[in-house]
Amino acid sequence: MSGSSNSLASKILNNVFPRVPDFYGMINDQCDAAAQAMDALVEFMETNNPDKGLFVREMEKKGDEIKARNMSVLNQAFATPMDREDIYRAITSIDQIMNYAKTTIREMEVLNLAPDQYTLEMAQLLREGVDALKRGFHKLGVTPALADQDAAAVSKAERNTEKAYRRAIAALFTAEEAMKSLDANEPGAQSKAMERVVEMFKRRELYRHLSNTADQLARAGDVLHDIVVQIS
């Protein structure tokens, strides 16, 4: 009888004071998945190993599942530990980073492009940013004020990725190299020159896509900063 009374009392309390879901842990799950995806993206850029590209795709799919779960809990939650809109922004912005990682792999497959020093550099910088994002979100539930330094590190990674992007574009469109291809007298010179031009534009699209990934990273960092300001 006592057990039944306790169960009834517990139900009443839960109805009056609903339990707040662990949104910190749920967002951390997304960050962990994003970090694993970025590790694999860097390894893909280092080795051109298709298995690493496949793992990026798998992690993006897992990320979609985590996002769907988190959104469902958010929609049903009576109370949240931070602004509901900020939780929504955190969930969607982290998911977008993983989406861009996956479409980077897909774009390289479709365009038949191999990694180069610039795609590796940008992937490494993106990984630094995602690692900082992960550290920051993991601190929110414990030492939120300290997470702002991680948000700043995310912004720094985004700026450095943009710098790498500009260097990559500058190297890609070096006029001297293009003219060497056009002036060559060997057989098939015109065909080779055209192939170079096509390669240039393909790589420009790839570099731009990685740059856009950095933009998504920056948005997630902004969300982290906004939450720090709100709860610390």
N, C-alpha and C positions, 0 to 999 in steps of 0.2 A: 504494500500500500504506500509505504514511504517512497519507493522507487517511482511509482506512478505519480505521486504528488510532485516529486522533483522534476519529472519529465514535463508535467503540465506547467509547472512554474517556469521551467526553462523555455517552453514554447511561448508563454506569455511575455517573458522578458525579451525574447528574440523579436517578437512582434512590436513591442514598445521601443526597444533599443536594438535595431537590426545590427548585426555584425558587419563591420566595415571590411570589405575584401582587401586582400594584401596586394594593392596596386603596385607598391614598390617592388615586390618580388615578381609580379607579372611582367612589369616593364624590364626588369633585370633579365628575365628569360629571353625577351626579344633582343636585348643588347648582347647576351651571350651568343645567340644564334648569329647575329650580325658580325660579331668578332670572328667566329669560326668561318663564316663566309669570306670575310676579308683575308684571313690567313690563307685560305685556299686560293683566293684570287691572286695574292702575291706569289704563291707557289706556282700557279699556272703561268704567270708572267716570267718567272724564273726558268721554268722547264718546258713550257708549252705542252705539258702532260694533259691529255684530254680527260684523264680521270679526275684531275683537280678541277677542271671546268665542270665536269659532271657533279662533283661534290658541291660546287657553288650553287648549281641548279637545285640540288637536293635540299640545301640549307635554305634557299629562298622559299621552297615549297613548305618546309617546316616553319619558316617564319610566317607564311600566310596562315598556317594553322594556329600558331600562337596569337597572331593578330585577331583572327576570327574569335578565338576564345576570349581574349581580352576585351574585345568590343562587346561581346555578349554579356560579360560580367558587368562592364561599365553601363550598358543600357538598362540592366536590371538592378543596379546598386542604388540603395536608398541614400547612402551617405558615402562620401569620398574623402580621403585625407588631404586632398589638394583640389584646386579648381577643376571641375569636370572637363572644361574645355581644354585645359592644359594636359590632362591625361589623354584626351582624344588626340591632341596634336603630337604628344610623345609617341603614342602607338602608331600613328600614321607616318610620322617622319622617319622613325627607325625602319619601318617596313619599306619605305621608299628607297632607302639606302640599299637594302637587299635586292629590291627590284632592279635597281640600276646595275648592281654587281652582276646579276643574272643576264641582263640584256647586253652588258659588255661582252660577256662570253658569246652570247648568241650573235652579236654583231661581228665579232671576229670570225666566227664560223661562216656566216653568210658571205662576208667580204673576203674570205680566205686570207686572213691576215695573221701573221705570226707576231708574237710579242717583240718589243725592242726595248732599248734602254729607257726610253721615255715612258712607255706604258708601265714598265717595272717601277720606275721612280714614282710615278703618280699613284700606282697601287700601294706602294709602301707608305706614302704620305697619307693616303686614305685610311690605311690600316692604323696608322698612328692616331688619326682623328677618331676612328671608331673605338680604339682602345681607351682613349681619353673619355669618350662619351660613356663607355661602359663603366669606367671608374667613377665618373660623376654620378650616374644614376644609382650605382651601388652605394654611394655615400648618402643619398637623400634620406633614407630611413634612419640613419645613425648620426652623421655629422653633416647636415645639409649645407652649412655655411662654407665648408671646405670644398664643396662640389663646384663652386664658381671658378676655382682655378682650373678645373678640368674643362669647364665650358670655354674658358679662355684658350686652353690648349686645342680644343676642337676648332676654334676660329683660326688659330695659327696654322693648323694643318690645312685648312681650306685655303688660306692665303698662299701657303707654300705650294699647294697643288696648282693654283692658278699661275704661279711663277714658272713652275715646271711646264705647264701647258703652253705658256708663251714662248719658252725656250724651244719646245718641241716644234711649234708652228714656225718659228724663225728658222730652225735648222731644216725643216721640211721644204720650205720655199726658198732655199738658197739659190739665187739666180745663177751663180757660177756653175753649180752642179747640173742644173737644168740645161744650160747652154752647152755643157760638155756632151750631154746626151744628144742634143740637137745637131751639134757640129760634127759628130763622129762620121767618118767616111766608110766605116765598115759595112758590109752587107746587112740589110735589115735595120739600118740606123733609125729610119722613120718609125718602124714598128716598135723598136725599143724605147724611143722617145715617147711614143704614145703610152706605152706600158708604164713608163715612169710617171707621166702625168696622171694616169688613172690611179696608180699607187699613191701618189701625193694626196689626191682627193679622198681616197679611201681612208688613209691614215688621219687626215684632218678630221673626218667624221668620228673616228675612234677617239682621237685626242679630245675632241669636243665633248664626247659622251662621258669620258672620265672627268672632264672639267665640270660637267653638269652633275655628276655624282657628288663632287665636292660641294656644289650648291645645296644638294639635299642634306649633306652632312652638316653644313652650316645652319640650316633650318633646325635640325635636331639639336644642335648646340644652343641655338637661341631659345628653344623650348626649355632645355635644361636650365639655362640662366634665369628664365622667367619663373620657373618653379622655385629655384633657390631664393630669389627675391621674395616670393610669396610666403615661403614657409620657414625661412631661417630668421 
